[in-house]
Amino acid sequence: MTTTHEAGWAHASGALRGPSWLREPSDPNALVDRLWSATAEKTDGVLSVGGVALTDLVAAHGSPAYVLDEVDFRARAGAFRDAFADYDVYYAGKAFLCTTTARWVDEEGLCLDVCTGGELAVAERAGFPMHRVLFHGNNKSEAELRRAVRLGVGRVVVDSFQEIERLAAVASESGRTTRVLVRVTPGVEAHTHEYIATAHEDQKFGFSITAGDALEAVRRVGSAPGLGLRGLHCHIGSQIFDSSGFEVAAKRVLALHARVADELGVTLPEMDLGGGFGIAYTTQDDPSEPGRLAAEMTAIVAHECRALGVAAPRLSIEPGRAVVGPSMCTVYEVGTVKQVALDGGVTRTYVSVDGGMSDNIRTALYDADYSCTLASRASSAAPVLSRVVGKHCEAGDVVVKDEFLPGDLAPGDLVAVPGTGAYCRSMASNYNHTLRPPVVAVRDGVARVVVRRETEDDLLVTDVGPEIRTEQE
Ligand SMILES: *Cc1c(COP(=O)(O)O)cnc(C)c1O
């Protein structure tokens, strides 16, 4: 966390202004609906999700807590399934995975994308149909590959020449054929409103198209015993708002797809275009709907295939954030409210909550923006530009950099942050020996713990203690 000690947004000076996109709300009690999950609403200032008042949820399950809106999760999964009906839609488990959500993913007809043995273990525990699991990652161990092959995982995405050999050895020893996609780097890095296209890519994932490695990898997979070559795979970034980056990537990957047909005489039946579809964290974000993305991506691929004179492969996508991100919010309890005098005679209001960078690292790690609202009561106090911070021993421990909150916010109030479903619980840590919060699923007025809160026993269970010594030789 060295970067968080550098002067940056955490060390503001001069007049206290929020970012230009942040408008002072006329009513700080109101929810900005599109930032919240489908069933979130306020009644007399009390936020409820899935028909459960967060005041009751915290009374029963404590604070902080991740609140998972089941109806919303299923609706978003279903929206991708329907919009991309001709595709295989893999939910990217790394965004958030537990056995309950794995079941929902299965029930909603999506496939599942995992990238470690641990994620695979959750899928196995959930009874997820293994032929609909895809396993990617740049350094899968032999043990992980052996497990994937034994379980009959539907697709393994190979990422290096060494891995092709490793997987071929494991697969032939098992006597089964494992279906394989080849991860390629199309030289496109997409993020929100921009993408950067380069010829070469300086990153750890995949085989370079331009250097010829990708074609060679396809050749080797095609001739390896135990491997069934299915197609090419790419993933160009995250929090992408439109299809322009996908267009450049799809063109480059399809050009390779056509070369494979030409030079190797192999028509690859599939192609995976990865994930990265963006969501709205704050009012400045305006992501595309799945229906629009699907129409655009399908048109791009069809157009390009016609131009290349090849049949369009069956396509896959791998949305993670866009399914689970908006389905969860995090509820915290306010512990202190502090006015900090800055230069120029202005003050910043610091609201400290009972969690922080251990349950949401994205603000510190990516300089991400979030919003929040007072969740436990209505207030008629004027809105005050505030910064919501955690309880960790780190100045960069910020949850929400800038938000207008009622000026009478006080200890004991609950504050809820929307859009915390993706890469918050899944990246959560025990920093400062904090206990990771529970995930509480809500639906039709019922709250159900699907991942329980950690206990101090959980924290200490791996600490074998000073009594155990090994003899030195
Ligand atoms: C991270 C990742 C995803 C999911 O990305 P989102 O931004 O959550 O949609 C999909 N595929 C691959 C290969 C990834 O690494």
The ligand as an SDF file (V2000), in Angstrom:
LIG
                    3D

 15 15  0  0  0  0  0  0  0  0999 V2000
  -11.7380  -10.4960  -14.8470 C   0  0  0  0  0  0  0  0  0  0  0  0
  -12.1320  -11.2970  -16.0060 C   0  0  0  0  0  0  0  0  0  0  0  0
  -13.4660  -11.3330  -16.4110 C   0  0  0  0  0  0  0  0  0  0  0  0
  -14.5600  -10.5450  -15.7440 C   0  0  0  0  0  0  0  0  0  0  0  0
  -14.3710   -9.1680  -15.8350 O   0  0  0  0  0  0  0  0  0  0  0  0
  -15.5540   -8.1690  -15.4060 P   0  0  0  0  0  0  0  0  0  0  0  0
  -14.9400   -6.8330  -15.5710 O   0  0  0  0  0  0  0  0  0  0  0  0
  -15.8840   -8.4830  -13.9890 O   0  0  0  0  0  0  0  0  0  0  0  0
  -16.6980   -8.4290  -16.3250 O   0  0  0  0  0  0  0  0  0  0  0  0
  -13.7860  -12.1260  -17.4850 C   0  0  0  0  0  0  0  0  0  0  0  0
  -12.8400  -12.8540  -18.1320 N   0  0  0  0  0  0  0  0  0  0  0  0
  -11.5460  -12.8500  -17.7700 C   0  0  0  0  0  0  0  0  0  0  0  0
  -10.5660  -13.6610  -18.5170 C   0  0  0  0  0  0  0  0  0  0  0  0
  -11.1420  -12.0690  -16.7020 C   0  0  0  0  0  0  0  0  0  0  0  0
   -9.8560  -12.0580  -16.3370 O   0  0  0  0  0  0  0  0  0  0  0  0
  1  2  1  0
  2  3  1  0
  2 14  2  0
  3  4  1  0
  3 10  2  0
  4  5  1  0
  5  6  1  0
  6  7  2  0
  6  8  1  0
  6  9  1  0
 10 11  1  0
 11 12  2  0
 12 13  1  0
 12 14  1  0
 14 15  1  0
M  END
$$$$
